[in-house]
Amino acid sequence: LDENKPNKSGFVLDDYRNAITKVCKKYGATVMDGKKLSVNPSDENDKQNIIFDGTHFNDYGHKLIAGLIFEYIK
């Protein structure tokens, strides 16, 4: 997965991040920066240990996300 490669609709991952951030700010919702989670879908180790299909997190990946959320809440 190359997050800088446009999808079929012509958007890259940052386009979606920016849209989510814009809507959250509009409605006063808190936005957490997912980029702080150091997971690289192009890295073979991350694919095997964190991202089971190149896109979606496995159990360990979800633990990493939970840790990021916990730190953000603290």
C-alpha positions as CSV (number, residue, x, y, z in Angstrom):
1,L,0.0,0.0,0.0
2,D,1.4,3.4,-1.0
3,E,-0.5,6.1,0.8
4,N,0.6,8.6,-1.8
5,K,-0.8,6.6,-4.7
6,P,-4.3,7.8,-5.7
7,N,-7.1,5.3,-5.4
8,K,-9.7,4.7,-8.1
9,S,-11.4,8.0,-7.2
10,G,-8.2,9.9,-7.5
11,F,-7.7,10.5,-3.7
12,V,-4.7,9.7,-1.5
13,L,-4.9,8.8,2.2
14,D,-4.1,12.4,3.3
15,D,-7.2,13.6,1.3
16,Y,-9.3,11.4,3.6
17,R,-7.5,12.5,6.7
18,N,-8.0,16.1,5.8
19,A,-11.7,15.6,5.1
20,I,-12.2,13.9,8.4
21,T,-10.3,16.6,10.3
22,K,-12.4,19.3,8.5
23,V,-15.7,17.8,9.5
24,C,-14.6,17.1,13.1
25,K,-13.5,20.7,13.5
26,K,-16.8,21.9,12.0
27,Y,-18.8,19.9,14.6
28,G,-16.4,20.4,17.5
29,A,-15.3,16.7,17.6
30,T,-11.8,15.8,18.8
31,V,-9.4,14.6,16.2
32,M,-6.5,12.3,17.0
33,D,-3.5,12.2,14.6
34,G,-3.3,8.7,13.4
35,K,0.1,9.4,11.8
36,K,1.6,9.2,15.3
37,L,1.1,5.4,15.0
38,S,4.3,4.3,13.3
39,V,3.0,1.6,11.0
40,N,4.2,1.3,7.4
41,P,2.0,-0.9,5.2
42,S,4.9,-1.1,2.7
43,D,7.2,-2.7,5.3
44,E,7.2,-6.5,5.3
45,N,7.6,-6.8,9.0
46,D,4.6,-4.5,9.6
47,K,2.6,-6.4,7.1
48,Q,3.3,-9.7,8.9
49,N,3.1,-8.4,12.5
50,I,0.5,-5.6,12.4
51,I,-1.5,-5.4,9.1
52,F,-2.9,-8.8,8.1
53,D,-4.0,-7.9,4.6
54,G,-1.9,-4.7,3.8
55,T,-4.8,-2.5,5.0
56,H,-6.5,-3.7,8.1
57,F,-5.0,-4.2,11.5
58,N,-4.7,-7.5,13.3
59,D,-5.1,-7.9,17.0
60,Y,-1.7,-6.6,17.7
61,G,-2.4,-3.6,15.5
62,H,-5.5,-2.9,17.4
63,K,-3.5,-2.9,20.6
64,L,-1.2,-0.3,19.2
65,I,-4.2,1.9,18.3
66,A,-5.7,1.4,21.7
67,G,-2.4,2.5,23.2
68,L,-2.4,5.6,21.1
69,I,-5.9,6.5,22.1
70,F,-5.1,5.9,25.7
71,E,-2.1,8.2,25.6
72,Y,-4.2,10.9,23.8
73,I,-6.9,10.7,26.5
74,K,-4.4,11.0,29.3
